[in-house]
Amino acid sequence: MIERILKSSRLLVLIAVFTTAISSFLLYIASISIIFHTIQEIIFNLPATTEQGKMLAVKLLKLLDLLLIGITLQVMAVSLYRLFITPIKLSESQFLSAFNIKDFHDLKITLIQVAAVILVILFLEHAVQYGGTKETLYLGIAIGIVTISSSVASKWMK
């Protein structure tokens, strides 16, 4: 009886699936709006200085960051659904096999890898926006430590 209750409770994962799927969709919509306004801004106010060009680069890097977070949420939504709601073999799911997600553990490793990429983009944004300051150095060191430790942790998880 308890086993049956626990098996049916896996449907609670649908809350996480719907939340991450809706969040992903909203980030995609926001990204489309941002790119539309960015294109409109460039058409009417073409960057004339290197400083304006740098600000455009920062804006586009932030957009890339937003899209990566949206993609991550989409991967998580599909993976959670496939892993907990309708379990299937890796070979039967093109989506899961593309990301090599066989179980929840692989999903965590994928999340760690994407987080590392997002941190690197965050560092690039900061470096372009503020240049070579002490704060940029400290941020780079901090991101390096987090990236290295998460890489080591994901290797140990395997």
CYANA upper distance limits for C-alpha pairs under 8 A (distance plus 0.5 A):
  1 MET  CA      5 ILE  CA      6.88
  2 ILE  CA      6 LEU  CA      6.64
  3 GLU  CA      7 LYS  CA      6.56
  4 ARG  CA      8 SER  CA      6.73
  5 ILE  CA      9 SER  CA      6.69
  6 LEU  CA     10 ARG  CA      7.41
  9 SER  CA     13 VAL  CA      8.46
 10 ARG  CA     14 LEU  CA      8.49
 10 ARG  CA     84 PHE  CA      6.98
 10 ARG  CA     85 ILE  CA      7.35
 11 LEU  CA     84 PHE  CA      8.38
 11 LEU  CA     85 ILE  CA      6.97
 12 LEU  CA     16 ALA  CA      8.13
 13 VAL  CA     17 VAL  CA      6.76
 13 VAL  CA     80 LEU  CA      7.81
 13 VAL  CA     81 TYR  CA      8.10
 13 VAL  CA     84 PHE  CA      7.59
 13 VAL  CA     85 ILE  CA      7.97
 14 LEU  CA     18 PHE  CA      6.43
 14 LEU  CA     81 TYR  CA      7.69
 14 LEU  CA     85 ILE  CA      8.12
 15 ILE  CA     19 THR  CA      6.52
 16 ALA  CA     20 THR  CA      6.52
 16 ALA  CA     77 ALA  CA      7.81
 16 ALA  CA     80 LEU  CA      8.38
 17 VAL  CA     21 ALA  CA      6.50
 17 VAL  CA     76 MET  CA      8.16
 17 VAL  CA     77 ALA  CA      5.12
 17 VAL  CA     78 VAL  CA      7.76
 17 VAL  CA     80 LEU  CA      6.81
 17 VAL  CA     81 TYR  CA      6.74
 18 PHE  CA     22 ILE  CA      6.45
 18 PHE  CA     77 ALA  CA      7.69
 19 THR  CA     23 SER  CA      6.56
 20 THR  CA     24 SER  CA      6.51
 20 THR  CA     73 LEU  CA      5.87
 20 THR  CA     74 GLN  CA      7.23
 20 THR  CA     76 MET  CA      7.52
 20 THR  CA     77 ALA  CA      5.92
 21 ALA  CA     25 PHE  CA      6.69
 21 ALA  CA     73 LEU  CA      7.09
 21 ALA  CA     74 GLN  CA      6.25
 21 ALA  CA     77 ALA  CA      5.95
 21 ALA  CA     78 VAL  CA      8.47
 22 ILE  CA     26 LEU  CA      6.61
 23 SER  CA     27 LEU  CA      6.71
 23 SER  CA     70 GLY  CA      7.84
 23 SER  CA     73 LEU  CA      7.53
 24 SER  CA     28 TYR  CA      6.78
 24 SER  CA     69 ILE  CA      8.21
 24 SER  CA     70 GLY  CA      4.97
 24 SER  CA     71 ILE  CA      7.29
 24 SER  CA     72 THR  CA      8.43
 24 SER  CA     73 LEU  CA      5.78
 24 SER  CA     74 GLN  CA      6.06
 25 PHE  CA     29 ILE  CA      6.78
 25 PHE  CA     70 GLY  CA      7.80
 26 LEU  CA     30 ALA  CA      6.61
 27 LEU  CA     31 SER  CA      6.49
 27 LEU  CA     66 LEU  CA      7.35
 27 LEU  CA     67 LEU  CA      7.49
 27 LEU  CA     69 ILE  CA      8.42
 27 LEU  CA     70 GLY  CA      5.98
 28 TYR  CA     32 ILE  CA      6.73
 28 TYR  CA     67 LEU  CA      7.23
 28 TYR  CA     70 GLY  CA      6.88
 29 ILE  CA     33 SER  CA      6.82
 30 ALA  CA     34 ILE  CA      6.59
 31 SER  CA     35 ILE  CA      6.56
 31 SER  CA     63 LEU  CA      7.00
 31 SER  CA     66 LEU  CA      7.52
 31 SER  CA     67 LEU  CA      7.25
 32 ILE  CA     36 PHE  CA      6.57
 33 SER  CA     37 HIS  CA      6.70
 34 ILE  CA     38 THR  CA      6.49
 34 ILE  CA     63 LEU  CA      7.98
 35 ILE  CA     39 ILE  CA      6.55
 35 ILE  CA     63 LEU  CA      8.19
 36 PHE  CA     40 GLN  CA      6.67
 37 HIS  CA     41 GLU  CA      6.47
 38 THR  CA     42 ILE  CA      6.64
 39 ILE  CA     43 ILE  CA      6.66
 40 GLN  CA     44 PHE  CA      6.86
 41 GLU  CA     45 ASN  CA      6.11
 41 GLU  CA     46 LEU  CA      7.97
 42 ILE  CA     46 LEU  CA      5.21
 42 ILE  CA     47 PRO  CA      7.54
 47 PRO  CA     52 GLN  CA      5.69
 47 PRO  CA     53 GLY  CA      6.08
 47 PRO  CA     56 LEU  CA      8.35
 48 ALA  CA     52 GLN  CA      7.13
 48 ALA  CA     53 GLY  CA      7.94
 49 THR  CA     53 GLY  CA      6.76
 50 THR  CA     54 LYS  CA      6.55
 51 GLU  CA     55 MET  CA      6.80
 52 GLN  CA     56 LEU  CA      6.75
 53 GLY  CA     57 ALA  CA      6.72
 54 LYS  CA     58 VAL  CA      6.69
 54 LYS  CA    128 VAL  CA      6.92
 54 LYS  CA    129 GLN  CA      7.40
 55 MET  CA     59 LYS  CA      6.67
 55 MET  CA    129 GLN  CA      7.32
 56 LEU  CA     60 LEU  CA      6.70
 57 ALA  CA     61 LEU  CA      6.59
 57 ALA  CA    128 VAL  CA      8.28
 58 VAL  CA     62 LYS  CA      6.64
 58 VAL  CA    125 GLU  CA      5.79
 58 VAL  CA    128 VAL  CA      7.15
 58 VAL  CA    129 GLN  CA      7.08
 59 LYS  CA     63 LEU  CA      6.79
 60 LEU  CA     64 LEU  CA      6.71
 61 LEU  CA     65 ASP  CA      6.66
 61 LEU  CA    121 ILE  CA      7.31
 61 LEU  CA    124 LEU  CA      8.35
 61 LEU  CA    125 GLU  CA      6.81
 62 LYS  CA     66 LEU  CA      6.69
 62 LYS  CA    121 ILE  CA      8.42
 62 LYS  CA    122 LEU  CA      8.31
 62 LYS  CA    125 GLU  CA      7.64
 63 LEU  CA     67 LEU  CA      6.71
 64 LEU  CA     68 LEU  CA      6.66
 65 ASP  CA     69 ILE  CA      6.84
 65 ASP  CA    118 ILE  CA      6.54
 65 ASP  CA    121 ILE  CA      7.11
 65 ASP  CA    122 LEU  CA      8.12
 66 LEU  CA     70 GLY  CA      6.78
 67 LEU  CA     71 ILE  CA      6.61
 68 LEU  CA     72 THR  CA      6.56
 68 LEU  CA    114 VAL  CA      8.15
 68 LEU  CA    118 ILE  CA      7.71
 69 ILE  CA     73 LEU  CA      6.70
 69 ILE  CA    118 ILE  CA      8.32
 70 GLY  CA     74 GLN  CA      6.74
 71 ILE  CA     75 VAL  CA      6.64
 72 THR  CA     76 MET  CA      6.62
 72 THR  CA    111 LEU  CA      7.60
 72 THR  CA    114 VAL  CA      7.59
 73 LEU  CA     77 ALA  CA      6.59
 74 GLN  CA     78 VAL  CA      6.72
 75 VAL  CA     79 SER  CA      6.38
 76 MET  CA     80 LEU  CA      6.36
 76 MET  CA    107 LEU  CA      7.72
 77 ALA  CA     81 TYR  CA      6.69
 78 VAL  CA     82 ARG  CA      6.57
 79 SER  CA     83 LEU  CA      6.32
 79 SER  CA     96 LEU  CA      7.22
 79 SER  CA    101 ILE  CA      7.95
 79 SER  CA    107 LEU  CA      7.70
 80 LEU  CA     84 PHE  CA      6.31
 80 LEU  CA     85 ILE  CA      7.96
 80 LEU  CA    104 PHE  CA      8.35
 81 TYR  CA     85 ILE  CA      5.55
 81 TYR  CA     86 THR  CA      6.94
 81 TYR  CA     87 PRO  CA      8.42
 82 ARG  CA     86 THR  CA      5.64
 82 ARG  CA     87 PRO  CA      5.68
 82 ARG  CA     88 ILE  CA      7.07
 83 LEU  CA     87 PRO  CA      5.44
 83 LEU  CA     88 ILE  CA      7.82
 83 LEU  CA    103 ASP  CA      7.03
 83 LEU  CA    104 PHE  CA      7.63
 88 ILE  CA     92 GLU  CA      7.04
 88 ILE  CA     93 SER  CA      7.72
 89 LYS  CA     93 SER  CA      7.42
 89 LYS  CA    102 LYS  CA      8.39
 90 LEU  CA     94 GLN  CA      8.27
 90 LEU  CA     96 LEU  CA      6.71
 90 LEU  CA     97 SER  CA      6.08
 90 LEU  CA    100 ASN  CA      8.32
 90 LEU  CA    101 ILE  CA      7.87
 90 LEU  CA    102 LYS  CA      6.42
 91 SER  CA     97 SER  CA      6.94
 93 SER  CA     97 SER  CA      6.57
 94 GLN  CA     98 ALA  CA      6.45
 95 PHE  CA     99 PHE  CA      7.24
 96 LEU  CA    100 ASN  CA      6.27
 96 LEU  CA    101 ILE  CA      5.57
 96 LEU  CA    102 LYS  CA      7.61
 97 SER  CA    101 ILE  CA      6.71
 97 SER  CA    102 LYS  CA      8.20
 99 PHE  CA    110 THR  CA      8.19
100 ASN  CA    106 ASP  CA      7.80
101 ILE  CA    106 ASP  CA      5.53
101 ILE  CA    107 LEU  CA      6.35
101 ILE  CA    110 THR  CA      8.46
102 LYS  CA    106 ASP  CA      6.67
102 LYS  CA    107 LEU  CA      8.46
103 ASP  CA    107 LEU  CA      7.11
104 PHE  CA    108 LYS  CA      6.90
105 HIS  CA    109 ILE  CA      6.95
105 HIS  CA    157 MET  CA      8.37
106 ASP  CA    110 THR  CA      6.68
107 LEU  CA    111 LEU  CA      6.70
108 LYS  CA    112 ILE  CA      6.74
109 ILE  CA    113 GLN  CA      6.75
109 ILE  CA    154 SER  CA      6.25
110 THR  CA    114 VAL  CA      6.73
111 LEU  CA    115 ALA  CA      6.55
112 ILE  CA    116 ALA  CA      6.78
112 ILE  CA    150 SER  CA      7.07
112 ILE  CA    151 SER  CA      8.28
112 ILE  CA    154 SER  CA      7.91
113 GLN  CA    117 VAL  CA      7.01
113 GLN  CA    151 SER  CA      8.09
114 VAL  CA    118 ILE  CA      6.71
115 ALA  CA    119 LEU  CA      6.68
116 ALA  CA    120 VAL  CA      6.83
116 ALA  CA    146 VAL  CA      8.38
116 ALA  CA    147 THR  CA      6.02
116 ALA  CA    150 SER  CA      8.30
117 VAL  CA    121 ILE  CA      6.81
118 ILE  CA    122 LEU  CA      6.65
119 LEU  CA    123 PHE  CA      6.74
119 LEU  CA    143 ILE  CA      6.93
119 LEU  CA    147 THR  CA      8.47
120 VAL  CA    124 LEU  CA      6.79
120 VAL  CA    143 ILE  CA      7.75
121 ILE  CA    125 GLU  CA      6.67
122 LEU  CA    126 HIS  CA      6.79
123 PHE  CA    127 ALA  CA      6.54
123 PHE  CA    136 THR  CA      8.15
123 PHE  CA    139 LEU  CA      7.46
123 PHE  CA    140 GLY  CA      6.92
123 PHE  CA    143 ILE  CA      8.08
124 LEU  CA    128 VAL  CA      6.55
125 GLU  CA    129 GLN  CA      6.52
126 HIS  CA    130 TYR  CA      6.28
126 HIS  CA    131 GLY  CA      7.86
126 HIS  CA    136 THR  CA      7.25
127 ALA  CA    131 GLY  CA      5.30
127 ALA  CA    132 GLY  CA      7.05
127 ALA  CA    136 THR  CA      6.64
130 TYR  CA    136 THR  CA      7.97
131 GLY  CA    136 THR  CA      7.71
132 GLY  CA    136 THR  CA      6.55
132 GLY  CA    137 LEU  CA      7.75
133 THR  CA    137 LEU  CA      7.00
134 LYS  CA    138 TYR  CA      6.68
135 GLU  CA    139 LEU  CA      6.47
136 THR  CA    140 GLY  CA      6.50
137 LEU  CA    141 ILE  CA      6.67
138 TYR  CA    142 ALA  CA      6.60
139 LEU  CA    143 ILE  CA      6.51
140 GLY  CA    144 GLY  CA      6.41
141 ILE  CA    145 ILE  CA      6.64
142 ALA  CA    146 VAL  CA      6.75
143 ILE  CA    147 THR  CA      6.41
144 GLY  CA    148 ILE  CA      6.46
145 ILE  CA    149 SER  CA      6.47
146 VAL  CA    150 SER  CA      6.44
147 THR  CA    151 SER  CA      6.55
148 ILE  CA    152 VAL  CA      6.64
149 SER  CA    153 ALA  CA      6.49
150 SER  CA    154 SER  CA      6.52
151 SER  CA    155 LYS  CA      6.74
152 VAL  CA    156 TRP  CA      6.72
153 ALA  CA    157 MET  CA      6.59
154 SER  CA    158 LYS  CA      7.13
